[in-house]
Amino acid sequence: MERTGHCLCGAVQYTATLPEEGLGACHCEMCRRWTGGPYVSVRTLSITFHSDETLATYTSSHWAERGFCTTCGSSLFYRLTVPGRDLLMLAAGSLDDLSGLALDHEVFIDRRPDAWCFAGELSGRTSAEVMGG
């Protein structure tokens, strides 16, 4: 499915192709600090930026970077930078239309603060399961 989106100020605009799957929430410390809560996102199959003069990336680890708008500060994506691993997780809040998308999984569930939880049945993976250790 194709969706459009943008940052808070509208300086970064995109069109993305999403798979037919749900939204995920990440509870790792980096995502919590980056967003102020869980990072709710959706995997992309492809993305085209139409307006990206204020798009910047921050290398948050040796395997990934995070995209954001330098004008309004909106979190836009998390992308793996490891060779051979093509993964871009788009911030769900930046999508113009969330219809048809439901939260269906969480990662780093062992790092989820007691202060919040989501309703409903969600699949979950621990830090060890995500990191392969």
C-alpha contacts under 8 A as a table, 3 or more apart, distances in Angstrom:
res1	aa1	res2	aa2	distance
1	M	17	T	5.54
1	M	18	L	5.24
1	M	19	P	6.42
1	M	20	E	6.93
2	E	15	T	6.93
2	E	16	A	5.65
2	E	17	T	4.40
2	E	18	L	6.12
3	R	15	T	5.70
3	R	16	A	5.34
3	R	17	T	6.33
3	R	18	L	7.30
3	R	95	L	6.97
3	R	96	D	7.32
3	R	97	D	7.11
4	T	13	Q	7.55
4	T	14	Y	5.66
4	T	15	T	4.34
4	T	16	A	6.17
4	T	95	L	6.03
4	T	96	D	5.78
4	T	97	D	7.55
5	G	13	Q	5.84
5	G	14	Y	5.48
5	G	15	T	6.51
5	G	94	S	5.39
5	G	95	L	4.16
5	G	96	D	4.74
5	G	97	D	7.83
6	H	9	C	7.91
6	H	10	G	5.46
6	H	11	A	7.37
6	H	12	V	5.43
6	H	13	Q	4.29
6	H	14	Y	6.21
6	H	94	S	5.41
6	H	95	L	6.61
6	H	96	D	7.20
7	C	10	G	5.14
7	C	11	A	6.63
7	C	12	V	5.59
7	C	13	Q	6.87
7	C	69	C	6.71
7	C	72	C	7.48
7	C	74	S	5.56
7	C	75	S	7.71
7	C	76	L	7.00
7	C	94	S	5.78
8	L	72	C	6.28
8	L	74	S	6.11
8	L	94	S	7.64
9	C	12	V	7.89
9	C	71	T	7.39
9	C	72	C	5.89
10	G	13	Q	6.38
11	A	51	S	6.32
11	A	52	D	6.68
11	A	53	E	7.26
11	A	54	T	6.45
11	A	69	C	7.50
11	A	71	T	7.64
12	V	49	F	7.23
12	V	50	H	7.41
12	V	51	S	4.97
12	V	52	D	4.70
12	V	53	E	7.14
12	V	54	T	6.53
12	V	55	L	6.29
12	V	69	C	6.68
13	Q	49	F	5.83
13	Q	50	H	5.47
13	Q	51	S	5.05
13	Q	52	D	6.71
14	Y	47	I	6.80
14	Y	48	T	5.48
14	Y	49	F	4.25
14	Y	50	H	5.40
14	Y	51	S	7.09
15	T	47	I	5.78
15	T	48	T	5.35
15	T	49	F	6.59
15	T	50	H	7.60
16	A	44	T	6.53
16	A	45	L	7.42
16	A	46	S	5.63
16	A	47	I	4.21
16	A	48	T	6.32
17	T	44	T	5.86
17	T	45	L	5.39
17	T	46	S	5.22
17	T	47	I	6.37
18	L	21	E	7.91
18	L	42	V	7.40
18	L	43	R	6.44
18	L	44	T	4.72
18	L	45	L	5.55
18	L	46	S	7.39
19	P	43	R	7.08
19	P	44	T	6.66
19	P	45	L	6.47
21	E	101	L	7.48
22	G	42	V	6.81
22	G	101	L	5.47
22	G	102	A	5.17
22	G	103	L	5.57
22	G	104	D	5.50
22	G	105	H	7.63
23	L	40	V	6.60
23	L	41	S	5.54
23	L	42	V	4.90
23	L	43	R	7.89
23	L	92	A	7.48
23	L	101	L	6.45
23	L	102	A	5.74
23	L	103	L	4.40
23	L	104	D	5.91
23	L	105	H	6.85
24	G	39	Y	7.96
24	G	40	V	5.54
24	G	41	S	5.45
24	G	42	V	6.27
24	G	103	L	5.77
24	G	104	D	6.20
24	G	105	H	4.86
24	G	106	E	5.38
24	G	107	V	7.48
25	A	38	P	5.79
25	A	39	Y	5.36
25	A	40	V	4.36
25	A	41	S	6.44
25	A	103	L	7.56
25	A	105	H	6.51
25	A	106	E	4.65
25	A	107	V	6.31
26	C	31	C	6.59
26	C	32	R	7.95
26	C	38	P	5.42
26	C	39	Y	5.08
26	C	40	V	6.56
26	C	106	E	5.82
26	C	107	V	4.92
26	C	108	F	6.15
26	C	109	I	7.82
27	H	31	C	6.47
27	H	32	R	6.22
27	H	37	G	7.70
27	H	38	P	5.13
27	H	39	Y	6.92
27	H	106	E	7.55
27	H	107	V	6.32
27	H	108	F	5.23
27	H	109	I	6.34
27	H	111	R	5.84
27	H	112	R	5.13
27	H	113	P	7.91
28	C	31	C	5.49
28	C	32	R	6.29
28	C	38	P	7.89
28	C	107	V	7.73
28	C	108	F	5.54
28	C	111	R	6.02
28	C	112	R	7.45
28	C	127	S	7.96
29	E	32	R	5.11
29	E	33	R	6.14
29	E	111	R	7.48
30	M	33	R	5.23
30	M	34	W	6.05
30	M	60	S	7.90
31	C	34	W	4.94
31	C	35	T	6.05
31	C	36	G	7.84
31	C	37	G	7.39
31	C	38	P	6.42
31	C	39	Y	5.57
32	R	35	T	5.43
32	R	36	G	5.15
32	R	37	G	4.64
32	R	38	P	5.33
32	R	39	Y	6.66
33	R	36	G	5.35
33	R	37	G	7.21
34	W	75	S	7.51
35	T	38	P	6.84
35	T	39	Y	6.21
35	T	75	S	6.93
39	Y	91	A	7.20
40	V	91	A	6.15
40	V	92	A	5.74
40	V	93	G	7.60
41	S	89	M	5.70
41	S	90	L	5.22
41	S	91	A	4.48
41	S	92	A	4.61
41	S	93	G	7.86
42	V	89	M	5.33
42	V	90	L	5.32
42	V	91	A	6.72
42	V	92	A	6.18
43	R	87	L	7.13
43	R	88	L	5.95
43	R	89	M	4.49
43	R	90	L	6.19
44	T	47	I	6.90
44	T	87	L	7.41
44	T	88	L	5.78
44	T	89	M	6.15
44	T	90	L	6.62
45	L	88	L	7.95
49	F	52	D	6.04
52	D	55	L	4.96
54	T	69	C	5.35
54	T	70	T	5.21
54	T	71	T	6.35
55	L	67	G	6.78
55	L	68	F	5.77
55	L	69	C	4.78
55	L	70	T	6.29
56	A	67	G	5.67
56	A	68	F	5.56
56	A	69	C	6.19
56	A	70	T	6.44
57	T	65	E	6.18
57	T	66	R	5.32
57	T	67	G	4.36
57	T	68	F	6.24
58	Y	65	E	5.37
58	Y	66	R	5.22
58	Y	67	G	6.52
59	T	62	H	7.29
59	T	64	A	6.18
59	T	65	E	4.24
59	T	66	R	6.51
60	S	64	A	6.08
60	S	65	E	5.32
60	S	66	R	6.73
61	S	64	A	5.38
61	S	65	E	6.89
62	H	81	T	7.90
63	W	80	L	5.79
63	W	81	T	5.24
63	W	82	V	5.27
64	A	78	Y	7.07
64	A	79	R	5.54
64	A	80	L	4.28
64	A	81	T	4.93
64	A	82	V	7.20
65	E	78	Y	5.93
65	E	79	R	5.40
65	E	80	L	6.52
65	E	81	T	6.83
66	R	75	S	7.64
66	R	76	L	7.48
66	R	77	F	5.59
66	R	78	Y	4.49
66	R	79	R	6.22
67	G	75	S	6.34
67	G	76	L	5.30
67	G	77	F	4.95
67	G	78	Y	6.36
67	G	79	R	7.89
68	F	73	G	5.98
68	F	74	S	5.41
68	F	75	S	4.65
68	F	76	L	5.10
68	F	77	F	7.10
69	C	72	C	5.80
69	C	73	G	4.92
69	C	74	S	5.40
69	C	75	S	7.04
69	C	76	L	7.47
70	T	73	G	5.45
70	T	74	S	7.98
75	S	91	A	6.68
76	L	90	L	6.01
76	L	91	A	5.08
76	L	94	S	6.49
77	F	88	L	6.60
77	F	89	M	5.48
77	F	90	L	4.41
77	F	91	A	5.40
78	Y	88	L	5.70
78	Y	89	M	5.09
78	Y	90	L	6.58
78	Y	91	A	7.88
79	R	86	D	7.92
79	R	87	L	5.68
79	R	88	L	4.31
79	R	89	M	6.25
80	L	85	R	6.56
80	L	86	D	6.56
80	L	87	L	5.48
80	L	88	L	6.62
81	T	85	R	7.12
81	T	86	D	7.73
82	V	85	R	5.58
83	P	86	D	7.94
90	L	94	S	7.78
91	A	94	S	5.61
91	A	95	L	7.40
92	A	95	L	5.61
92	A	98	L	7.47
95	L	98	L	6.46
98	L	101	L	5.64
103	L	122	L	7.52
104	D	121	E	7.42
104	D	122	L	4.94
104	D	123	S	6.48
105	H	122	L	4.85
105	H	123	S	4.62
105	H	124	G	5.59
106	E	109	I	6.34
106	E	122	L	6.83
106	E	123	S	6.32
106	E	124	G	4.72
106	E	125	R	6.53
107	V	124	G	5.60
107	V	125	R	4.81
107	V	126	T	6.12
107	V	127	S	7.23
107	V	130	V	7.05
108	F	111	R	5.39
108	F	112	R	6.77
108	F	124	G	7.71
108	F	125	R	5.95
108	F	126	T	4.58
108	F	127	S	4.61
108	F	130	V	7.14
109	I	112	R	5.11
109	I	124	G	6.24
109	I	125	R	6.06
109	I	126	T	5.15
109	I	127	S	7.18
110	D	126	T	5.42
110	D	127	S	6.59
111	R	126	T	7.90
111	R	127	S	7.52
112	R	116	W	7.60
112	R	117	C	7.91
113	P	116	W	6.25
114	D	117	C	7.40
125	R	129	E	5.75
125	R	130	V	6.36
126	T	129	E	5.16
126	T	130	V	6.25
127	S	130	V	5.20
127	S	131	M	5.99
128	A	131	M	5.20
128	A	132	G	5.65
128	A	133	G	4.80
129	E	132	G	5.17
129	E	133	G	6.48
130	V	133	G	7.91
